[in-house]
Amino acid sequence: MIVGASYGPQGTSRAQQHLRQILDSPGVGAIVLPGNEFLLGHVKEAFDGDQQLKDAQTISFLEECFTHYLDFARVINHTYRKEAPKLAAKTTWNGAYDVIVIGFGAAGATAARFAADNGAKVLLTDAAPEGHEGGNVRYAGQVVATGSDYDKMLAYYKAMLGPIDLDSDLLQTYVHGMVNMRQYFRDYLDVEPVSYNNTYKNGSRGEVAKGLAPEYPEYEGADTFDLTTVHEGFFDAALWKNLRQHVVDRNQNIDVWLASPAQHLIQDPTTKAIIGVTIKRNGQSVNIQAKNGVVLACGGFETDKQAIQDYLGAPHLAPIGTLYNQGDGIKMAEEIGADMWHMKSYEGLGLLSGMTFATHPGERGKLILAPWPDLYTGSIFVVGDDGSRYFREDEANRHGRLYDHGTWRIPTAQDHPYLIFDQKQYDQFKAAKQLPDPDFFSRLIKADSLADLAAQTQLNPDVLQQTVTEFNRFAKNGVDYSQHRDAATMRAFAAGPYYAVKLESGMLNTQGGPRRNAKAEILNTKQQPIPHLYGAGELGGANANQYAGGSNLAECLIFGKIAGENAAKAKGETTVAPVTTTANVDLGGNDLSSEDSLAGISVVPNQYLGVSEAGIGGQVVVRVTYADDKIQAVEVVKQSESEDVGKAAVEQLPAKMVAANSYDVDAVSGASASSNAIKSAVKNALAKTVHA
């Protein structure tokens, strides 16, 4: 319908005619009401002081035009309406649960247990196989962001967000949860919480603790920030094991499927409610109905190289956490119209500016947090892809961020950055009693000249030579005009040979994913909740700018609880299509249901089973052969330790114990948690020999 107005008696008549011709043109796709052309002349005099039309005939004609338009619209809509896509005539469900939780990490485990506690029968499914489940919490520091003062904590998180806007209700819910985190630990994790600051700031880890809590001490409210752990320890999977055990304890109401990635969300075409999930189980795709809700808690896209390039603009990043965060949740959420946020946000950590030594595809980056001043003290620096320096090597990173014009940002990720140093620096490394990386010297590239080193490292030889020349001048003059490194840490390079070690920017986790609100409801592009769909954890995380350690785990616990409770609430019937249920597909049982059973593990005389619950993956069982007051053999017969972390302990410790005739042997470097679990299990077995 075309309506016009003019200052004079006509004015827009010709313009309206031209507009009608344009709208009626082929390919435009517009349908214009024929006739009923309304043109209001002398528009300045047509309205009274209340902005209402004065002339009764004009009002009557306009009302007649609108009536004709509404009749016209009803006819047109009936004629041209496209049918909404429908489900198949019959939807085949291979199983049904009240709630389906996708992702068995901190957020997923939390959502599943709280859904079960609210009366739901829950399916908890994860892409990772046994021994790798747990998402990033399996490898995390196990510290949870905590505050004691709500107003200060709110101010602190607003300061870290900076100019980035975040839904105020969600932020307030988040902060309220962190301020009450200690009580959460008591009520729901069944432990007396440990204050990270109280435990470590006055101990041997004082400087490290001060750098983590708070990470931004200059910000308003920072003095209320602390971290909470389930015991006096960290980087030992203790929180993960606690969360996992709460799932195992509810195995009557929670089924766990491992190596079973979710593929698609099933959406009602009319109500848009999420009514089920397509899951790849035992090699085949099955449709599992979710009567009350689905929780997306399957992490980010740390191992999806294409997504890293598309969203983060980085060539590649070394994953420090799980290798099973492959962006599945983002793809599923996009398919059903979810809105996305924080897609450019991610967290780093590690050496220098948050780096690891270079990795191979399918390999986790090695996280090294131990102080290592030799990496930035002496004749040594880091270069980017062209051979020039691009950050200040002696600056402590804040989860991968360095100071940048009033804020902290992660430096641009390079394709092939290198650590460059000379022979004197090499000798300095050699003189160290123990390096934080025992494989350091095997990573070295050596060359007699800088030109040869540049050729071996794909660096521009002229740029590398210029970088060394400038570095030497800065070191001698006592001022680093390039990166402002402390001159006391700089020593001029000597003549060759020279060395290089390939580095890679590390990534703890991404934050991007489907937008959610304070109720953990996932929103569509119109900012309306998608019925029956909830989210928690790092998939669509709330941390969008600067990041404080422990914030992601706090978010997992807080919004995992909210998501699980809301998903468990009974919902009305949503599907408009007939459904059928079939049990002809073998879905298998609960993959964790019998994990603590020792039945089926045989022993003969002089053999004893030992058990420990200290493993990263839960229970570790050993079979010890003991005779003539000697340990004859140690076999690890049951374990779910991470292959890249615990494998060395499983392979090496048994022989060490036999040789020492004792469980008390040195832990394997980099696998202390798994080592301690095996030692504890052997100790448990040996205790039984006394009573044999």
C-alpha angles and dihedrals in degrees: 000000000000121000125179141176135193140185091235133046095280120356102139100044095100092040090053090050091052091047090052091051091051094048091048092052118116114265096023092095096213124134113206125202106248117234117348091102108174119204120172112202127197088023094176091065097037098084132064127222091280091055092251125136111260104198114083094205091052091050092048093050093048091050089050090052092051092049090052090047094053091049089048092049092052092052093045094047091051091049100043103028114130114225114246113245111265134206116256114282086262125022111209113216116196092192142349137222134169092237134015118201116195112207130034101220130104094297095042095046089049094047092048096050094047092046088052091047088056093056102269128137101227137202113201110191130182137181094221121090123233110296093033102058117114103074115224095332088072089067101028129109090257091232121135124205112247138175136189101203120053098204093047092046091050091050091049094053092045088053091052091049089053111173093353113108119224128184104271096218091052093047092049092049090049094050093044088055093051093049089054096041096112090058089046089058091051096044101040110017095042095227137112103247121240122219110228092205095049092046102043112021091073094039138069092293094054099126092045091048092050090053093053104040105067103009092184103039092167093064124096112266095017094127091071094058120108138150127238128210132183091237141353098294143065140200087038101104090246095139091044092052090050093052092044092051091054088057092047090049089058097050090131089066103025124061115194121207117191126192085023110120120195111238109181141003114234111226130194104240094217106037094027088224117149105243104171150344134247107225131184103232125173091346098311136087114247132182114229119190121227108201098188110015153327125231119206107209103142100122131237138298104278093140099037102100094188092053091047089055094042099046106022099033092226124132092223139329131206111244111227095185132042122345091215100074095102102155095262093138093054092051093048092047093049091053092061097043104263119164116240131219142174091023093152095050122102139147130236135189140170140068123009107333093004100295141147132200109274116283136207122237110284093022128115119234115247110247111217116182099158114115110267109173093169087077091067106019118084135005095345139103143156125251134195130223096299098043099261129119116255108178141026106269097204096053116107110235124229102220089321095319127122128192111279122175098317098328138057122256137172109253117246108280113244125213096229114006118175140200106230125197144149136241094274090055089048089055088050090056091046092053093058114104094222131002122215086236113049090193094055098111093049089060096059126119112201130198136168093224138029090241091056091046090051090052092052093048101040092244127142104261094210093050092046091050091049091049092054091046092051092044091053091050092049091049093051094044094045097236128095102210092176106054103357095239116170105273090218088069094053127091123176117252117253126212119294156321097090132190138209134190119195115235136189134201109254129221128203096185146323122245101202125109143096115349115246138184135226090280090057089247114149113233132219125225090276089058092249122132115260101231116254095001121117136173139203140168130020094338098095093354124190096232105097109160127009116012136215118207114256094027095109093051090048089052091050092054096042101044094032087063093046092047094048094048094047094044090053094058112109113257131199124255108285112172118092095192127083112259134203130195125214130186095190093107118083104232096173122224136275106315091213099040098100101027095113096048117110092192112123095031103114128209133187128201113306092022123113133185119227126193134199130178092197098093121115088238096042125255122034118194125192132185112215123194108208126178138145090018091298137107102242098179142353120204125184099216100171132025142133099202121148111270094223094045109027101030094086091053092049091050100041110032100065093060091045091053093049091049093048094038086225141089089223101091132133116283118246111260111258093012103071096136093051091043092053091048092053091046090050092050092050090048088052091051094047091052088063093057090069091063097038 
